[in-house]
């Protein structure tokens, strides 16, 4: 085998079809769009259009409420924290904050910080610095000699 013999596999490189470039190209005249109608024109946006009838998504009632001022907290249970400590995925020597919980894979999302919840049992002494904590979670952590420091969310602190 020589360097000059090396070729791509047959059909590995495929040139794109240039549509609307004359009748001889095989994709001329209508350019693969059939004849007439909205779908043959450019700028088609008929997804959900039902021929003038009120579309289904507009006929159905609106449900619920989306609070524009609501906070997005990553909720973390004490039981899961203990599980990660036992597995060696979470270090308890320093202060456990949002970054440490994210690095361990416990706090997903939560652009306004972490909120501790009391579900499960904590058996290790841990110091937390979080955006919020339930009353039961604070009691459980302090009973073991740990501390819970709650910070205001970044948005509220800026104001």
C-alpha positions in Angstrom: 0.0 0.0 0.0 1.2 3.4 -0.9 0.2 6.8 0.4 -1.1 7.7 -3.1 -3.5 4.7 -2.9 -5.4 5.9 0.1 -9.0 6.9 -0.7 -12.2 7.4 1.3 -14.6 4.5 1.2 -17.1 4.6 -1.6 -20.0 6.9 -0.7 -18.2 8.3 2.4 -18.2 11.8 1.1 -21.5 13.0 -0.4 -22.0 16.4 -2.1 -25.2 18.1 -1.1 -28.0 18.4 -3.6 -28.2 22.0 -5.0 -32.0 22.4 -5.5 -33.6 24.9 -7.9 -30.7 25.0 -10.3 -32.4 24.1 -13.6 -34.4 21.2 -15.0 -31.3 19.1 -15.8 -30.3 18.8 -12.1 -33.3 16.7 -11.3 -34.4 19.2 -8.5 -35.2 22.2 -10.7 -38.5 24.1 -11.3 -40.4 23.5 -8.0 -37.3 22.5 -6.1 -38.8 19.4 -4.5 -41.7 21.4 -3.0 -44.5 20.1 -5.2 -46.9 22.7 -6.7 -48.4 25.7 -5.1 -49.9 26.1 -1.6 -48.5 27.4 1.6 -46.0 24.6 1.9 -44.5 25.5 -1.4 -43.8 29.0 -0.3 -40.9 30.2 1.9 -41.4 31.1 5.5 -43.9 28.3 6.2 -45.2 28.3 9.8 -48.3 26.1 10.0 -47.4 23.9 13.0 -50.6 23.9 15.0 -52.6 25.6 12.3 -56.0 24.0 11.8 -57.3 25.7 8.7 -58.8 28.7 10.6 -60.5 26.6 13.2 -59.4 27.5 16.8 -56.3 25.3 17.4 -56.4 22.7 20.1 -53.7 24.3 22.2 -55.8 27.5 22.3 -59.1 25.7 23.0 -57.8 23.9 26.2 -58.0 25.9 29.5 -54.9 27.4 31.1 -53.9 25.7 34.3 -51.8 26.7 37.3 -49.7 29.7 38.0 -46.1 30.5 37.1 -44.7 32.9 39.7 -42.2 35.2 38.0 -40.7 36.1 41.4 -40.4 32.6 42.8 -37.0 31.4 43.9 -35.3 28.3 42.5 -33.7 26.3 45.2 -31.9 23.0 44.9 -33.5 21.0 47.7 -31.2 18.6 49.4 -32.2 16.1 52.2 -30.0 15.4 55.2 -30.3 11.7 54.5 -28.8 12.0 51.1 -25.9 14.2 52.5 -25.1 11.4 55.0 -25.2 8.8 52.2 -22.7 10.8 50.2 -20.5 11.4 53.3 -20.4 7.6 54.0 -19.5 6.9 50.3 -16.6 9.4 50.5 -18.1 11.7 47.8 -18.6 14.7 50.2 -15.8 16.2 52.4 -17.0 17.4 55.8 -13.8 18.9 57.1 -14.6 22.5 55.9 -17.9 24.3 55.4 -20.3 22.5 53.0 -21.8 25.1 50.6 -23.6 25.1 47.3 -20.4 24.5 45.3 -19.4 21.5 47.4 -22.8 19.9 47.1 -22.8 20.6 43.3 -19.4 19.1 42.9 -20.6 15.9 44.8 -23.6 15.7 42.5 -26.2 16.4 45.2 -27.4 19.9 44.2 -28.7 20.0 40.7 -29.9 23.3 39.4 -30.9 25.8 42.1 -29.8 29.1 40.7 -30.9 30.8 44.0 -28.9 28.4 46.2 -29.5 25.3 48.3 -32.2 24.6 50.8 -31.7 21.9 53.4 -34.6 19.6 54.3 -34.8 17.2 57.3 -35.8 14.0 55.5 -33.5 11.2 56.5 -31.0 10.9 59.3 -27.7 12.8 59.7 -25.0 11.2 61.9 -21.9 13.3 61.1 -21.0 16.7 62.4 -21.2 19.1 59.5 -21.2 22.9 59.1 -23.4 24.3 56.3 -23.6 27.6 54.5 -26.8 27.5 52.5 -29.5 29.8 51.2 -32.2 28.3 53.4 -33.0 25.4 55.7 -36.1 23.9 57.3 -36.5 24.1 61.1 -36.2 20.4 61.5 -33.0 20.3 59.4 -31.4 23.1 61.5 -32.3 21.3 64.8 -30.9 18.0 63.5 -27.6 19.5 62.4 -27.2 21.6 65.6 -28.0 18.5 67.8 -24.8 16.9 66.4 -22.7 20.0 67.0 -22.8 21.3 63.5 -23.9 24.8 62.3 -26.2 26.1 59.6 -25.5 29.5 58.3 -28.2 30.8 56.0 -27.4 33.4 53.4 -29.7 35.6 51.5 -30.1 34.7 47.8 -27.7 36.5 45.5 -30.5 38.5 43.8 -31.8 39.8 47.2 -28.3 40.6 48.4 -27.6 42.7 45.3 -30.7 44.8 46.0 
